[in-house]
């Protein structure tokens, strides 16, 4: 094997390793967050009964016990918080971060100088959020 072939093989191995690291890292990070859309609910099915439900910031998300193994998570406002579910012995069943965001598939953004308005169009367009200097 020539010196060029050895260098090429080493470079290919390094690139393959970097590709695996880059591709797998975002997938792992995405699994660490429960995503909920604002004003929408998400069902969480549990493997054992829940005894206590704790939401870090109830203005961002709300959790309701539907039955002993089913939690309904509702997005209230944009932002992040956390959800902790405990069993009867005080052991954590769930301890996850929650991200409440807008459903981007049906939105329109209107820009005027430094002001930005986000319209939610499902089915009629209504103001969803406004940012900028003059609100």
DOVODREN-111043 format. One line per field, with one value per residue (C-alpha): residue number from 1; residue in one letter; z negated, x negated, y. Coordinates in Angstrom, 3 decimals. Layout:
BEGIN
torpa: c(NUM / ...)
donu: c(A / ...)
up: c(Z / ...)
east: c(X / ...)
north: c(Y / ...)
END
This chain:
BEGIN
torpa: c(1 / 2 / 3 / 4 / 5 / 6 / 7 / 8 / 9 / 10 / 11 / 12 / 13 / 14 / 15 / 16 / 17 / 18 / 19 / 20 / 21 / 22 / 23 / 24 / 25 / 26 / 27 / 28 / 29 / 30 / 31 / 32 / 33 / 34 / 35 / 36 / 37 / 38 / 39 / 40 / 41 / 42 / 43 / 44 / 45 / 46 / 47 / 48 / 49 / 50 / 51 / 52 / 53 / 54 / 55 / 56 / 57 / 58 / 59 / 60 / 61 / 62 / 63 / 64 / 65 / 66 / 67 / 68 / 69 / 70 / 71 / 72 / 73 / 74 / 75 / 76 / 77 / 78 / 79 / 80 / 81 / 82 / 83 / 84 / 85 / 86 / 87 / 88 / 89 / 90 / 91 / 92 / 93 / 94 / 95 / 96 / 97 / 98 / 99 / 100 / 101 / 102 / 103 / 104 / 105 / 106 / 107 / 108 / 109 / 110 / 111 / 112 / 113 / 114 / 115 / 116 / 117 / 118 / 119 / 120 / 121 / 122 / 123 / 124 / 125 / 126 / 127 / 128 / 129 / 130 / 131 / 132 / 133 / 134 / 135)
donu: c(X / X / X / X / X / X / X / X / X / X / X / X / X / X / X / X / X / X / X / X / X / X / X / X / X / X / X / X / X / X / X / X / X / X / X / X / X / X / X / X / X / X / X / X / X / X / X / X / X / X / X / X / X / X / X / X / X / X / X / X / X / X / X / X / X / X / X / X / X / X / X / X / X / X / X / X / X / X / X / X / X / X / X / X / X / X / X / X / X / X / X / X / X / X / X / X / X / X / X / X / X / X / X / X / X / X / X / X / X / X / X / X / X / X / X / X / X / X / X / X / X / X / X / X / X / X / X / X / X / X / X / X / X / X / X)
up: c(0.000 / 0.997 / -1.319 / 0.577 / 0.096 / -3.662 / -4.035 / -1.981 / -4.079 / -7.335 / -6.098 / -5.011 / -8.442 / -10.225 / -7.987 / -8.604 / -12.363 / -12.260 / -10.149 / -12.684 / -15.547 / -13.798 / -12.654 / -16.007 / -18.294 / -17.236 / -17.449 / -21.052 / -21.967 / -20.357 / -22.519 / -25.733 / -25.163 / -25.104 / -22.383 / -22.621 / -20.455 / -22.138 / -22.830 / -21.944 / -24.022 / -23.992 / -25.597 / -27.725 / -28.415 / -31.453 / -32.357 / -36.020 / -37.991 / -38.777 / -42.242 / -41.874 / -38.880 / -39.051 / -36.322 / -36.763 / -35.273 / -34.937 / -32.800 / -30.037 / -30.249 / -32.198 / -33.041 / -33.869 / -35.109 / -32.790 / -34.625 / -36.758 / -33.713 / -31.345 / -31.534 / -29.225 / -28.641 / -27.304 / -25.916 / -27.384 / -26.352 / -24.454 / -26.383 / -28.249 / -31.587 / -33.038 / -34.003 / -36.898 / -37.500 / -40.700 / -41.662 / -45.093 / -46.507 / -45.360 / -42.497 / -39.271 / -36.404 / -34.115 / -34.531 / -31.202 / -29.766 / -27.875 / -24.898 / -23.992 / -20.516 / -17.672 / -14.914 / -12.126 / -9.335 / -9.336 / -10.114 / -8.227 / -9.377 / -8.576 / -8.934 / -9.099 / -9.993 / -13.393 / -14.136 / -13.447 / -13.621 / -13.440 / -12.136 / -12.798 / -9.791 / -10.859 / -8.937 / -9.349 / -9.939 / -13.457 / -15.273 / -17.213 / -18.416 / -17.951 / -18.642 / -18.049 / -19.336 / -18.967 / -20.302)
east: c(0.000 / -1.421 / -1.764 / 1.048 / 3.364 / 2.642 / 3.325 / 6.512 / 7.718 / 6.953 / 8.722 / 11.767 / 11.928 / 11.752 / 14.479 / 16.708 / 16.250 / 17.015 / 20.116 / 21.421 / 20.762 / 22.486 / 25.493 / 26.126 / 25.613 / 28.691 / 30.938 / 29.901 / 30.442 / 33.902 / 35.007 / 34.255 / 37.068 / 40.828 / 42.173 / 45.689 / 47.377 / 48.960 / 52.683 / 52.368 / 52.315 / 50.013 / 50.800 / 48.132 / 48.711 / 46.822 / 45.710 / 46.755 / 49.228 / 48.334 / 48.799 / 47.500 / 47.279 / 44.895 / 44.572 / 41.737 / 43.623 / 47.375 / 47.638 / 45.652 / 47.250 / 49.926 / 50.197 / 53.461 / 53.929 / 56.435 / 56.053 / 53.328 / 51.135 / 52.113 / 51.019 / 52.291 / 49.615 / 50.893 / 48.792 / 49.878 / 47.174 / 43.893 / 40.878 / 39.316 / 40.017 / 39.773 / 42.097 / 41.504 / 43.813 / 43.408 / 44.799 / 46.284 / 42.785 / 41.463 / 39.395 / 39.219 / 41.179 / 40.489 / 38.073 / 37.967 / 37.644 / 40.643 / 40.427 / 43.635 / 43.509 / 45.749 / 46.807 / 44.672 / 46.587 / 49.487 / 47.861 / 47.082 / 44.565 / 45.038 / 42.002 / 42.249 / 38.960 / 38.027 / 41.511 / 42.404 / 45.894 / 46.581 / 49.985 / 51.425 / 53.505 / 55.617 / 57.933 / 58.222 / 55.126 / 55.019 / 52.198 / 50.203 / 47.168 / 45.724 / 42.174 / 40.262 / 40.029 / 43.635 / 46.005)
north: c(0.000 / 3.351 / 6.342 / 8.079 / 5.069 / 4.958 / 8.689 / 8.412 / 5.456 / 7.296 / 10.440 / 8.415 / 6.749 / 10.119 / 11.591 / 8.554 / 8.913 / 12.651 / 12.003 / 9.484 / 11.922 / 14.840 / 12.810 / 11.104 / 14.129 / 16.177 / 13.107 / 12.510 / 16.166 / 16.200 / 13.239 / 15.162 / 17.670 / 17.126 / 19.396 / 20.820 / 23.430 / 26.430 / 25.925 / 22.231 / 19.074 / 16.063 / 12.708 / 11.003 / 7.293 / 5.970 / 2.464 / 2.831 / 4.957 / 8.564 / 10.021 / 13.601 / 15.939 / 18.906 / 21.532 / 24.034 / 26.993 / 26.511 / 29.647 / 27.866 / 24.393 / 22.586 / 18.884 / 17.151 / 13.590 / 11.878 / 8.554 / 6.970 / 6.184 / 9.011 / 12.672 / 15.414 / 18.068 / 21.423 / 24.269 / 27.621 / 30.126 / 30.152 / 29.019 / 26.148 / 24.562 / 21.085 / 18.253 / 15.846 / 12.887 / 10.874 / 7.468 / 6.633 / 5.947 / 9.336 / 7.875 / 9.876 / 8.343 / 11.313 / 14.227 / 16.058 / 19.548 / 20.906 / 23.266 / 25.090 / 26.599 / 27.658 / 25.270 / 26.755 / 25.006 / 27.494 / 30.832 / 34.006 / 36.612 / 40.283 / 42.567 / 46.363 / 48.065 / 46.600 / 45.231 / 41.617 / 40.164 / 36.446 / 35.454 / 32.017 / 30.983 / 28.012 / 28.616 / 32.406 / 34.543 / 35.997 / 37.782 / 35.245 / 37.210 / 40.682 / 41.877 / 45.074 / 48.613 / 49.714 / 47.086)
END
